[in-house]
Amino acid sequence: MAFRFEDLQVWQKALDLDDQVNQLTKSFPKDEIYVLTSQIKRAADSVVLNIAEGSTSQTKTTFRLFLSYSLRSAIEVVSCLFIAKRRNYVSESQFQQLYVEYETLVKMITALRNAI
């Protein structure tokens, strides 16, 4: 693989979850396209992008900083999922599945950040 981030399991998991969030938002109401849909998609993208960008850093300190950004974006996705559930855009089972997956991802990001 050409880039360091491609080998990171945390990046691969974030990319998989990004796909799931993108698919989920296709069922959101059209009046949410510039609001919640945009917000959750940008946050999910940000998790993936910050892991990748940070992995190319010259210093460990900078990589840890980008992992912190990624962690915050993952928490933002979870908060958006709560909003989507409250507005009945996602079912309880959809919410629970993604909630558990993001909980795992947050633990992975935190463990990597702490290991650096």
C-alpha positions as CSV (number, residue, x, y, z in Angstrom):
1,M,0.0,0.0,0.0
2,A,1.3,3.4,-0.9
3,F,0.1,5.4,2.1
4,R,0.6,4.7,5.8
5,F,-3.0,5.2,6.7
6,E,-4.2,2.4,4.4
7,D,-2.7,-0.1,6.8
8,L,-4.3,1.4,9.9
9,Q,-7.2,-0.7,11.1
10,V,-8.8,2.4,12.7
11,W,-8.8,4.1,9.3
12,Q,-10.3,1.1,7.6
13,K,-13.1,0.9,10.3
14,A,-13.7,4.6,10.0
15,L,-14.0,4.3,6.2
16,D,-16.5,1.4,6.6
17,L,-18.6,3.4,9.0
18,D,-18.5,6.5,6.7
19,D,-20.0,4.3,4.0
20,Q,-22.8,3.2,6.4
21,V,-23.6,6.7,7.5
22,N,-23.7,7.9,3.9
23,Q,-26.1,5.0,3.0
24,L,-28.3,5.8,6.1
25,T,-28.7,9.4,5.2
26,K,-30.2,8.6,1.9
27,S,-33.4,7.9,3.8
28,F,-33.4,11.2,5.6
29,P,-36.1,13.7,4.6
30,K,-35.2,16.1,1.8
31,D,-35.7,19.1,4.1
32,E,-32.7,17.9,6.1
33,I,-30.3,17.8,3.1
34,Y,-28.5,21.0,4.1
35,V,-28.9,20.5,7.8
36,L,-28.6,17.1,9.6
37,T,-27.8,15.1,6.5
38,S,-24.9,17.4,5.6
39,Q,-23.7,17.6,9.2
40,I,-23.5,13.9,9.9
41,K,-21.9,13.2,6.5
42,R,-19.3,15.8,7.0
43,A,-18.5,14.6,10.5
44,A,-18.2,10.9,9.4
45,D,-16.0,12.1,6.5
46,S,-13.9,14.1,9.0
47,V,-13.1,11.0,11.1
48,V,-11.6,9.3,8.1
49,L,-9.8,12.3,6.7
50,N,-8.2,13.4,10.0
51,I,-6.8,9.9,10.6
52,A,-5.3,9.9,7.1
53,E,-4.0,13.4,7.4
54,G,-2.5,12.9,10.8
55,S,-0.8,9.7,9.8
56,T,1.4,11.6,7.4
57,S,2.6,14.0,10.0
58,Q,6.2,14.6,10.7
59,T,5.7,14.3,14.5
60,K,3.9,12.1,16.9
61,T,2.5,15.2,18.6
62,T,0.8,16.3,15.4
63,F,-0.6,12.8,14.7
64,R,-2.0,12.7,18.2
65,L,-3.6,16.1,17.6
66,F,-5.3,14.9,14.4
67,L,-6.5,11.7,16.2
68,S,-8.1,14.1,18.7
69,Y,-9.9,15.9,15.9
70,S,-11.0,12.5,14.5
71,L,-12.3,11.5,18.0
72,R,-14.3,14.7,18.3
73,S,-15.8,14.1,14.8
74,A,-16.8,10.6,15.8
75,I,-18.6,11.9,18.9
76,E,-20.3,14.4,16.6
77,V,-21.6,11.6,14.4
78,V,-23.0,9.9,17.5
79,S,-24.8,13.1,18.6
80,C,-26.2,13.4,15.1
81,L,-27.5,9.8,15.4
82,F,-29.3,10.7,18.6
83,I,-31.0,13.6,16.8
84,A,-31.9,11.4,13.9
85,K,-33.4,8.8,16.2
86,R,-35.4,11.5,18.1
87,R,-36.7,12.8,14.8
88,N,-37.6,9.2,13.8
89,Y,-35.3,9.2,10.8
90,V,-33.6,6.0,12.0
91,S,-35.0,3.0,13.7
92,E,-33.8,1.9,17.1
93,S,-32.0,-1.1,15.6
94,Q,-30.2,1.2,13.1
95,F,-29.3,3.6,15.9
96,Q,-28.0,0.8,18.1
97,Q,-25.9,-0.8,15.4
98,L,-24.1,2.4,14.5
99,Y,-23.9,3.5,18.2
100,V,-22.0,0.3,19.1
101,E,-19.8,0.6,16.0
102,Y,-18.9,4.2,16.8
103,E,-18.2,3.3,20.4
104,T,-15.7,0.7,19.2
105,L,-14.2,3.2,16.8
106,V,-13.8,5.8,19.5
107,K,-12.0,3.2,21.7
108,M,-9.7,2.4,18.8
109,I,-8.9,6.0,18.1
110,T,-8.3,6.6,21.8
111,A,-6.0,3.5,22.1
112,L,-4.0,4.6,19.1
113,R,-3.7,8.2,20.3
114,N,-2.5,6.9,23.7
115,A,0.0,4.5,22.2
116,I,1.7,7.2,20.2
